[in-house]
Amino acid sequence: MPDEHPKRGRGRPPKPEGADVALTVALPKHHYEYLEYLALRKRRLGTSAKQAAEHILIRELDAMFQRDYHTKEIPED
């Protein structure tokens, strides 16, 4: 009897550079409500809390990358 499930390779193939990747983040309720306020009431940063969060996260990560944040030493307390 042939195998009903096809054999899979090990792991997923690497994503091409620049491909989108999904990310799930849990926020405190008051932060989520503020994102909703910005998006729905003020009509800023998108039309949903999710779009507002994506806009802020991408903007901040781009700024960190431009400032070479990844190469800076972080002092320990």
C-alpha positions as CSV (number, residue, x, y, z in Angstrom):
1,M,0.0,0.0,0.0
2,P,1.5,3.4,-1.0
3,D,2.3,5.9,1.6
4,E,-0.8,8.3,1.9
5,H,1.2,11.3,3.1
6,P,4.0,12.6,0.9
7,K,7.4,12.9,2.5
8,R,8.4,16.4,3.4
9,G,11.9,17.8,3.3
10,R,13.6,19.1,6.5
11,G,12.4,22.5,7.5
12,R,11.1,25.2,5.3
13,P,13.0,26.6,2.4
14,P,14.6,30.0,3.1
15,K,12.5,33.0,2.3
16,P,13.9,35.3,-0.4
17,E,15.3,38.5,1.0
18,G,12.5,41.1,1.2
19,A,9.7,38.6,1.7
20,D,7.1,39.6,4.2
21,V,7.0,37.6,7.5
22,A,4.0,37.4,9.8
23,L,4.5,38.5,13.5
24,T,2.2,38.2,16.4
25,V,2.6,40.6,19.3
26,A,0.6,40.8,22.6
27,L,0.1,44.4,23.9
28,P,-1.2,45.7,27.1
29,K,-4.8,46.7,26.7
30,H,-4.2,50.4,27.2
31,H,-1.6,50.4,24.3
32,Y,-4.0,48.6,22.0
33,E,-6.8,51.1,22.9
34,Y,-4.4,53.9,22.1
35,L,-3.7,52.4,18.7
36,E,-7.4,52.1,18.1
37,Y,-7.8,55.7,19.1
38,L,-5.1,56.9,16.7
39,A,-6.5,54.9,13.8
40,L,-10.2,55.1,14.3
41,R,-10.8,58.5,16.0
42,K,-7.8,60.5,14.7
43,R,-7.5,58.7,11.3
44,R,-3.7,58.5,11.7
45,L,-1.3,55.7,10.9
46,G,-3.9,53.6,9.1
47,T,-7.5,52.6,9.4
48,S,-7.1,49.9,12.1
49,A,-5.1,49.3,15.3
50,K,-3.2,46.7,13.4
51,Q,-2.2,49.1,10.6
52,A,-1.2,51.7,13.2
53,A,1.0,49.2,15.1
54,E,2.6,48.0,11.8
55,H,3.3,51.6,10.8
56,I,4.9,52.5,14.2
57,L,7.0,49.2,14.4
58,I,8.3,49.6,10.8
59,R,9.1,53.3,11.3
60,E,11.0,52.6,14.5
61,L,12.9,49.6,13.2
62,D,13.9,51.6,10.1
63,A,15.2,54.4,12.3
64,M,17.2,52.0,14.5
65,F,18.7,50.4,11.4
66,Q,19.7,53.8,9.9
67,R,21.4,54.7,13.2
68,D,23.3,51.4,13.2
69,Y,21.7,50.5,16.5
70,H,22.8,46.8,16.1
71,T,26.5,47.9,16.3
72,K,26.2,50.0,19.4
73,E,27.3,48.8,22.8
74,I,24.6,48.8,25.4
75,P,25.9,49.5,28.9
76,E,24.9,47.0,31.6
77,D,23.2,48.4,34.8
